[in-house]
């Protein structure tokens, strides 16, 4: 019986035991787009996730390793110890028994509206109107203010929502500020928009798995060093 229990315990710990101690395994979801991530299949090629992950790993004396998953699998993978952390999240987006770093990366959730349609003056004015959203994403402010009057029109990613705006299938879409500014910088917005309605301004952080060999104080010290030496502002400046 004791032998069986020892074997069961080893099997439960297998993902952690088999992970290389020299790697920092970082998750990101497969709907992520630039400037946060440029993905080719399951490979991360560029973006804020790559730059930030590599910088954090370097500060922690490790090598960054990235795993791309559907957003709905991020929480379970982190809980199971399949990875160390996921960054650029808020606790309300990712319920679970995680250890949260200090918030450090500025962003905002925005509501954009076609310019040929009336601009909503408040979230309440959106009741009953179709809003372009991303499958698997949570929108706490819209959910709290609109409740059952929130009409989601889910798409795989933000680019798909902008295409729906262009085609007139929706008049509104929820996007994050980093994404919108990057599209504006590239001149790639497919449709004229009103100035956005700010849903929520925040600083995102990292969710750390309870199975990670990295402690929360270690992670917070690494983040503090990246802020102190202006690494985080330099990363963001690359994409503005």
ABEGO torsion letter per residue (X at the ends): XAAAAAAAAAAAAAAAAABBAABBBBBBBAABBOAABBBBEABBABEAAAAAAAAAAAAAGBBBBBBBBBAAAAAAAAAAGABABBBGBBAAABBEBBBBBBBABBBBBBBBBBAABBBBABAAAABGBBBBBBBGBBBAAAAAAAEAABBBBBBABAAAAAAAAAAGABABBBBBAAAAAAAAAAGABABBBBBBBBABBBBBBBBBBAABABBAAAAAAAAAAAAAAGAAAAAAAAAX
